[in-house]
Amino acid sequence: MSTRSFVSSRLQPPEAAAVKRRQVLVSLLTVPALERVAWAQANMPAPAEPVPVRVQLAQTWSPVRSPKGFGVSEKLDGVRAVWDGQVLRFRSGRRIFAPAWFISALPPLALDGELWMARGLFDRLSGVVRQSVPNDEAWREVAYWVFDTPGQSGTFTERLGLVQSALAAAQVPWLKPVAQQVVKDAEALQTLLNATVRKGGEGLMLHRADALWQSGRTDALFKFKPELDDEGLVVGHQAGKGRFKGQTGALLVQMPSGQRFALGSGLSDALRRDPPPVGSWITYRYPELTPSGLPRFASFVRVREAE
């Protein structure tokens, strides 16, 4: 005998009617509820895109210019990180998931600097700091080198003093102010650059000592490197020829100015087989610009990881 026939035969008519009423009531209550949930899910706003952090951006230094009035430091090939007093973020605004012990030692003062391991270890560093679940042991190798306190009043020299005092009070070995030095003339600056590059460094940064903080690209911050570099947007792939037939011969790259050029130099065989997708950002180097503003002899450096 089925359960349905058992209920019908054993229950008296009033009881059977009560069961039926309860079933109908549950149905009436449940279906609208499920519809409300479905409606809420369909109309739920998408997660907000991160808002880029306001930072100072460097211009390119002229080798013949005097460095008088500037503080000079090594350009660390790390990951830019901005601390707002509560959250550590990439330049894009996305949160950096550092271990709790790393975050808890940061001062309430806003900080701008580079997460860094050592010269030549950018790829390893990038893999560590971009994980959504931090690897505690790997983070022990990461230092936060701070060079400014964004949004503060006062000159760069005065802001640097605030940074140095705040980091000294924190008393942790992985939180460090970027050392600034005075260089007397263009010749001495070139000598310092050459020595830094020989040791595996990327180049130099120059902060104007009397400059007030201002976001964006300003005349208060410069980079000085043996080769120029920039970032571009991959907008297409050009088919390879000859030994690169069937692979990618070059990336079609759009510069911030809107100009486009083909970038083939520096691409590994692996990248030619599986190139950076359209829409990704890459870094490239070049010795100079042509009269039309395009990079001359540009060479691929790396894909800029999503932040």
C-alpha positions as CSV (number, residue, x, y, z in Angstrom):
1,M,0.0,0.0,0.0
2,S,1.4,3.4,-0.9
3,T,1.9,6.1,1.7
4,R,-0.8,8.2,0.0
5,S,-3.4,5.4,0.2
6,F,-2.4,4.6,3.8
7,V,-3.0,8.2,4.8
8,S,-6.4,8.3,3.0
9,S,-7.6,5.1,4.6
10,R,-6.5,5.7,8.2
11,L,-7.2,9.4,8.6
12,Q,-10.7,10.6,9.3
13,P,-12.1,13.2,6.8
14,P,-11.5,16.3,9.1
15,E,-7.9,15.3,9.7
16,A,-7.3,14.6,6.0
17,A,-8.7,18.0,5.2
18,A,-6.4,19.6,7.7
19,V,-3.4,18.0,6.2
20,K,-4.4,19.2,2.8
21,R,-4.9,22.8,4.1
22,R,-1.4,22.7,5.6
23,Q,0.1,21.5,2.3
24,V,-1.6,24.3,0.4
25,L,-0.5,26.9,3.0
26,V,3.1,25.7,2.9
27,S,3.0,25.9,-0.9
28,L,1.6,29.4,-0.9
29,L,4.2,30.6,1.6
30,T,7.2,28.8,0.0
31,V,6.8,29.7,-3.6
32,P,6.6,33.5,-3.1
33,A,9.6,33.2,-0.8
34,L,11.6,31.4,-3.5
35,E,10.5,34.0,-6.0
36,R,11.6,36.8,-3.7
37,V,15.1,35.2,-3.3
38,A,15.4,34.7,-7.0
39,W,14.4,38.3,-7.6
40,A,16.9,39.6,-5.0
41,Q,19.7,37.5,-6.6
42,A,18.9,38.7,-10.1
43,N,18.8,42.3,-8.9
44,M,21.7,42.2,-6.6
45,P,24.2,45.0,-7.5
46,A,27.5,43.8,-8.9
47,P,30.6,44.1,-6.6
48,A,32.0,47.6,-6.9
49,E,35.2,47.9,-8.9
50,P,38.2,49.1,-6.8
51,V,38.9,52.8,-7.0
52,P,42.5,53.5,-8.1
53,V,44.6,54.9,-5.3
54,R,45.8,58.5,-5.7
55,V,49.6,58.4,-5.9
56,Q,52.4,60.4,-7.3
57,L,53.7,59.2,-10.7
58,A,57.3,59.8,-11.9
59,Q,58.4,61.5,-15.1
60,T,61.6,60.7,-16.9
61,W,64.8,62.4,-15.8
62,S,67.1,64.1,-18.3
63,P,70.7,63.0,-17.9
64,V,72.0,66.5,-18.4
65,R,69.9,68.0,-15.6
66,S,71.4,68.9,-12.2
67,P,70.1,66.9,-9.3
68,K,70.5,69.9,-7.0
69,G,67.5,70.2,-4.7
70,F,66.5,66.5,-5.1
71,G,66.8,63.5,-2.8
72,V,68.1,60.5,-4.7
73,S,67.3,56.8,-3.9
74,E,67.5,53.5,-5.7
75,K,64.4,52.6,-7.8
76,L,63.2,49.3,-6.2
77,D,61.7,46.8,-8.7
78,G,58.9,45.9,-6.3
79,V,55.2,46.1,-6.0
80,R,53.7,49.5,-5.2
81,A,51.7,49.4,-2.0
82,V,49.7,52.2,-0.3
83,W,48.6,52.1,3.3
84,D,45.7,54.4,4.2
85,G,45.9,53.7,8.0
86,Q,43.5,50.7,7.8
87,V,43.9,48.8,4.5
88,L,47.0,48.0,2.4
89,R,46.2,48.3,-1.3
90,F,47.7,48.0,-4.8
91,R,47.8,51.1,-6.9
92,S,44.6,49.8,-8.6
93,G,42.8,50.1,-5.2
94,R,42.5,46.3,-4.7
95,R,43.4,45.1,-1.2
96,I,46.7,43.3,-0.5
97,F,46.1,40.3,1.7
98,A,49.1,40.5,3.9
99,P,49.3,38.4,7.1
100,A,47.8,39.9,10.3
101,W,51.2,40.4,11.9
102,F,52.3,42.4,8.9
103,I,49.3,44.7,8.9
104,S,49.1,45.1,12.7
105,A,52.6,46.7,12.8
106,L,51.8,49.4,10.3
107,P,51.3,52.9,11.9
108,P,48.1,55.0,11.6
109,L,50.0,57.3,9.2
110,A,49.3,57.0,5.5
111,L,52.3,55.4,3.7
112,D,53.4,55.0,0.1
113,G,56.2,52.6,-0.8
114,E,57.3,49.3,-2.4
115,L,56.9,45.7,-1.2
116,W,60.3,44.3,-2.0
117,M,62.4,41.2,-1.5
118,A,65.7,41.7,-3.3
119,R,67.1,42.7,-6.6
120,G,66.1,40.3,-9.4
121,L,63.3,38.7,-7.4
122,F,60.3,40.6,-8.8
123,D,58.5,37.5,-10.1
124,R,58.8,35.7,-6.9
125,L,57.6,38.7,-4.9
126,S,54.7,39.2,-7.2
127,G,53.5,35.7,-6.7
128,V,53.6,36.1,-2.9
129,V,51.9,39.4,-2.5
130,R,49.0,38.7,-5.0
131,Q,47.7,35.7,-3.2
132,S,44.2,36.1,-1.6
133,V,45.3,33.8,1.2
134,P,48.7,35.0,2.4
135,N,51.6,32.5,2.7
136,D,52.9,33.4,6.2
137,E,56.4,31.9,5.6
138,A,56.8,33.6,2.2
139,W,55.8,37.0,3.6
140,R,58.7,36.8,6.1
141,E,61.0,37.6,3.2
142,V,59.0,40.7,2.2
143,A,59.9,44.2,3.4
144,Y,57.8,47.4,3.0
145,W,60.1,50.2,1.9
146,V,58.4,53.5,2.4
147,F,59.3,56.8,0.6
148,D,56.3,59.1,1.3
149,T,53.2,59.8,3.3
150,P,50.5,60.7,0.7
151,G,48.1,63.5,1.3
152,Q,50.1,65.1,4.1
153,S,51.0,68.8,4.1
154,G,54.5,70.0,4.1
155,T,57.5,69.5,1.8
156,F,58.9,66.2,0.8
157,T,61.7,66.6,3.3
158,E,59.1,67.3,6.1
159,R,57.0,64.3,5.0
160,L,60.0,62.1,5.0
161,G,60.7,63.1,8.6
162,L,57.2,61.9,9.5
163,V,57.8,58.6,7.8
164,Q,61.1,58.0,9.5
165,S,59.7,58.8,13.0
166,A,56.6,56.6,12.4
167,L,58.7,53.6,11.2
168,A,61.2,53.9,14.0
169,A,58.4,53.8,16.5
170,A,57.0,50.6,14.9
171,Q,60.2,48.8,15.7
172,V,59.9,46.0,13.1
173,P,62.8,45.0,10.9
174,W,60.7,44.7,7.7
175,L,59.3,48.2,7.8
176,K,62.0,50.6,6.4
177,P,62.2,54.1,5.1
178,V,63.8,54.5,1.7
179,A,67.2,56.2,2.2
180,Q,67.7,59.5,0.3
181,Q,71.0,61.0,-0.5
182,V,72.3,64.3,-2.0
183,V,74.1,64.1,-5.3
184,K,76.1,67.2,-6.3
185,D,75.9,67.2,-10.1
186,A,74.8,65.4,-13.3
187,E,78.1,63.6,-13.7
188,A,77.9,62.2,-10.1
189,L,74.3,61.2,-10.7
190,Q,75.3,59.2,-13.8
191,T,78.1,57.5,-11.9
192,L,75.7,56.5,-9.2
193,L,73.3,55.2,-11.7
194,N,76.0,53.1,-13.4
195,A,77.1,51.7,-10.0
196,T,73.5,50.8,-9.0
197,V,72.8,49.0,-12.3
198,R,76.1,47.0,-12.1
199,K,74.9,45.7,-8.7
200,G,71.6,44.6,-10.3
201,G,69.5,47.6,-9.5
202,E,66.9,49.0,-11.9
203,G,67.8,52.7,-11.6
204,L,67.3,55.8,-9.5
205,M,64.4,57.9,-8.2
206,L,64.6,61.6,-7.6
207,H,62.2,63.5,-5.2
208,R,62.2,67.3,-5.2
209,A,63.0,68.2,-1.6
210,D,60.8,71.3,-1.4
211,A,57.8,69.8,-3.3
212,L,54.3,69.5,-1.8
213,W,52.4,66.3,-2.2
214,Q,50.3,66.1,-5.4
215,S,48.7,63.1,-7.0
216,G,49.4,62.2,-10.6
217,R,52.4,62.8,-12.8
218,T,54.2,65.9,-11.4
219,D,57.6,67.6,-11.6
220,A,58.3,66.5,-8.0
221,L,59.2,62.9,-8.8
222,F,61.4,61.4,-11.5
223,K,62.9,58.1,-12.6
224,F,66.4,57.8,-14.0
225,K,67.2,54.5,-15.8
226,P,69.7,53.3,-18.4
227,E,66.6,52.5,-20.6
228,L,63.2,54.1,-20.6
229,D,60.2,51.9,-19.8
230,D,56.4,52.3,-20.1
231,E,53.2,50.2,-19.9
232,G,50.9,49.5,-22.8
233,L,47.6,47.8,-23.6
234,V,47.6,44.7,-25.8
235,V,45.0,45.3,-28.5
236,G,45.9,42.5,-30.9
237,H,48.3,39.8,-32.1
238,Q,50.2,39.7,-35.3
239,A,50.8,36.3,-36.9
240,G,54.4,35.2,-37.1
241,K,56.4,34.5,-40.2
242,G,59.4,32.2,-41.0
243,R,60.4,30.3,-37.9
244,F,57.6,31.9,-36.0
245,K,54.9,30.7,-38.5
246,G,51.9,29.4,-36.6
247,Q,52.8,31.5,-33.5
248,T,52.6,35.1,-32.5
249,G,55.1,37.3,-34.3
250,A,54.4,40.5,-32.4
251,L,51.9,42.1,-29.9
252,L,50.0,45.1,-31.1
253,V,50.4,47.5,-28.2
254,Q,48.6,50.8,-27.6
255,M,50.4,53.5,-25.7
256,P,48.8,55.8,-23.1
257,S,48.9,58.4,-25.9
258,G,46.7,56.2,-28.1
259,Q,49.5,55.5,-30.6
260,R,50.0,51.9,-31.5
261,F,53.1,49.8,-32.4
262,A,54.1,46.2,-32.9
263,L,56.2,44.7,-30.2
264,G,58.0,41.4,-31.0
265,S,61.5,41.7,-29.4
266,G,61.8,40.1,-26.1
267,L,59.0,37.6,-26.5
268,S,60.0,34.1,-25.4
269,D,59.0,31.0,-27.3
270,A,56.4,30.2,-24.6
271,L,54.8,33.7,-25.0
272,R,54.7,33.3,-28.8
273,R,52.8,30.1,-28.3
274,D,50.5,31.6,-25.6
275,P,50.7,35.4,-25.8
276,P,49.3,37.8,-23.3
277,P,45.6,38.1,-24.2
278,V,44.0,41.2,-25.7
279,G,43.1,43.6,-22.8
280,S,46.2,42.8,-20.7
281,W,48.8,45.3,-19.8
282,I,52.5,44.8,-20.4
283,T,55.7,46.6,-19.6
284,Y,58.3,47.3,-22.3
285,R,61.7,49.0,-22.5
286,Y,63.2,51.2,-25.1
287,P,66.3,53.5,-25.5
288,E,64.4,56.5,-27.0
289,L,61.4,57.7,-28.8
290,T,61.2,58.4,-32.5
291,P,60.3,61.9,-33.7
292,S,56.7,60.6,-34.1
293,G,56.6,59.6,-30.4
294,L,56.9,55.8,-30.8
295,P,59.4,53.7,-28.8
296,R,62.5,52.9,-30.8
297,F,63.8,49.3,-30.5
298,A,61.3,48.4,-27.8
299,S,61.6,45.1,-26.0
300,F,59.0,43.2,-24.0
301,V,59.7,43.0,-20.3
302,R,56.7,41.3,-18.5
303,V,53.0,41.1,-18.3
304,R,51.6,43.4,-15.6
305,E,49.8,41.2,-13.2
306,A,46.2,42.1,-12.4
307,E,45.9,44.1,-9.2
